[in-house]
Amino acid sequence: MRLAITVIATICASFHVLGIAAPRNECPDVIRPAAVQVEMYGWQSYIEFPLRLSSAGVAAGPPDMRAGLKGERISKRSELEVTVFRFGETGFEQGKWLVCSYGQGGEISLHKRLPENLKACTVSYQTPAKAPRQSIRIDCE
């Protein structure tokens, strides 16, 4: 049997700098159930809850290359973890890609090609003690 999963995500970008659209390098916070379509002959899919963003990172190529990069952890405290991904001049022939993973174990991921001129991306996980879930922030320069 073949299982096909399609994720349709709409990412809202902020507009800055003289009204010109400037794409932001951030992951959607959730994937809504209606955005996930599972196609398997004889079965009807049902997804009850949104899939929440569980992690973010950077890859040295599109999803089928499975070229995830290991960043440098520069800070880890009880409520804040910061990882930096620094890009050299070579090794990115297939581009630099933002990877956003969803679900408890990253069962679904979204991938977005980043601008070529980026030098680094920082991923910050903040988990306040009384918050129900962590927040993930991506800053690229």
C-alpha positions as CSV (number, residue, x, y, z in Angstrom):
1,M,0.0,0.0,0.0
2,R,1.1,3.5,-0.7
3,L,0.5,6.3,1.7
4,A,0.6,9.9,0.5
5,I,0.5,12.9,2.8
6,T,0.1,16.4,1.5
7,V,0.5,19.4,3.7
8,I,-0.9,22.7,2.4
9,A,0.3,25.6,4.5
10,T,-0.4,29.2,4.2
11,I,2.3,31.4,5.7
12,C,1.5,35.0,6.3
13,A,4.4,37.3,5.7
14,S,4.9,40.7,7.3
15,F,5.5,43.6,5.0
16,H,8.2,46.2,5.7
17,V,10.5,48.6,4.0
18,L,8.5,51.0,1.9
19,G,5.6,48.6,1.4
20,I,7.7,46.0,-0.4
21,A,6.9,42.4,0.5
22,A,9.8,41.0,2.6
23,P,9.5,37.3,3.3
24,R,10.2,36.4,6.9
25,N,12.2,33.4,7.9
26,E,9.8,31.9,10.5
27,C,7.8,28.8,10.8
28,P,4.0,28.7,11.0
29,D,3.0,28.1,14.6
30,V,0.5,25.4,13.7
31,I,-0.6,23.3,10.8
32,R,-4.4,23.2,10.8
33,P,-6.1,19.8,10.3
34,A,-7.7,20.9,7.1
35,A,-4.2,21.5,5.6
36,V,-3.2,17.9,5.9
37,Q,-4.5,15.4,3.4
38,V,-3.8,11.7,3.6
39,E,-4.5,9.6,0.5
40,M,-4.7,5.9,1.0
41,Y,-7.0,3.7,-1.1
42,G,-10.0,2.6,0.9
43,W,-9.3,4.9,3.9
44,Q,-10.7,8.2,4.9
45,S,-8.4,10.4,7.0
46,Y,-9.4,12.5,10.0
47,I,-7.1,14.8,11.9
48,E,-8.7,16.1,15.1
49,F,-6.2,18.6,16.4
50,P,-3.8,21.1,14.9
51,L,-0.1,20.0,14.7
52,R,2.0,22.4,16.7
53,L,5.5,23.5,15.8
54,S,7.9,21.3,17.8
55,S,11.3,22.2,16.4
56,A,13.2,24.3,13.8
57,G,16.5,24.0,12.1
58,V,18.5,24.5,8.9
59,A,19.4,22.1,6.1
60,A,21.9,22.2,3.3
61,G,19.5,21.3,0.6
62,P,15.8,20.4,-0.2
63,P,13.9,17.8,1.9
64,D,14.8,14.8,-0.2
65,M,18.5,15.3,0.5
66,R,18.0,14.9,4.2
67,A,20.9,17.3,4.8
68,G,20.1,18.7,8.2
69,L,22.8,20.8,9.8
70,K,23.9,20.6,13.4
71,G,24.2,24.0,14.9
72,E,26.3,25.3,17.7
73,R,24.5,25.5,21.0
74,I,25.5,28.8,22.5
75,S,23.1,29.0,25.5
76,K,21.2,26.5,27.5
77,R,19.4,27.6,30.6
78,S,16.3,26.1,32.2
79,E,14.0,28.4,30.2
80,L,16.1,29.3,27.1
81,E,18.0,27.3,24.6
82,V,19.8,29.0,21.7
83,T,21.5,27.3,18.7
84,V,23.4,29.1,15.9
85,F,23.8,27.8,12.4
86,R,26.7,29.6,10.6
87,F,27.0,29.3,6.9
88,G,30.4,29.2,5.1
89,E,31.0,30.3,1.6
90,T,30.7,26.7,0.1
91,G,28.6,23.6,0.6
92,F,25.3,25.1,-0.3
93,E,24.9,24.3,-4.0
94,Q,21.3,23.2,-3.3
95,G,20.6,26.2,-1.2
96,K,20.0,26.9,2.5
97,W,16.7,25.6,3.8
98,L,14.6,26.4,6.9
99,V,13.1,23.2,8.4
100,C,10.0,23.4,10.6
101,S,8.9,20.2,12.3
102,Y,5.4,19.6,13.7
103,G,3.8,17.0,16.1
104,Q,5.4,15.4,19.1
105,G,8.1,13.7,17.2
106,G,8.4,15.9,14.1
107,E,6.1,13.6,12.1
108,I,5.5,16.3,9.5
109,S,7.9,18.9,8.3
110,L,7.7,22.0,6.2
111,H,10.8,23.2,4.2
112,K,11.5,26.7,2.8
113,R,14.4,27.8,0.8
114,L,16.2,30.7,2.4
115,P,17.9,33.7,0.6
116,E,21.4,32.8,-0.6
117,N,23.1,35.8,1.0
118,L,22.4,34.7,4.6
119,K,25.4,34.2,6.9
120,A,23.8,32.7,9.9
121,C,20.5,31.7,11.5
122,T,19.7,31.5,15.2
123,V,17.0,29.3,16.6
124,S,15.8,30.1,20.1
125,Y,13.5,27.9,22.2
126,Q,11.9,29.5,25.2
127,T,10.0,27.4,27.7
128,P,8.7,29.6,30.5
129,A,8.1,27.5,33.7
130,K,4.3,28.2,33.8
131,A,3.7,28.3,30.0
132,P,1.7,25.4,28.4
133,R,4.2,25.1,25.5
134,Q,7.5,26.5,24.2
135,S,7.9,29.3,21.8
136,I,10.4,29.0,18.9
137,R,12.0,32.1,17.3
138,I,14.2,32.0,14.1
139,D,16.4,35.0,13.3
140,C,18.5,35.0,10.1
141,E,21.0,37.5,8.9
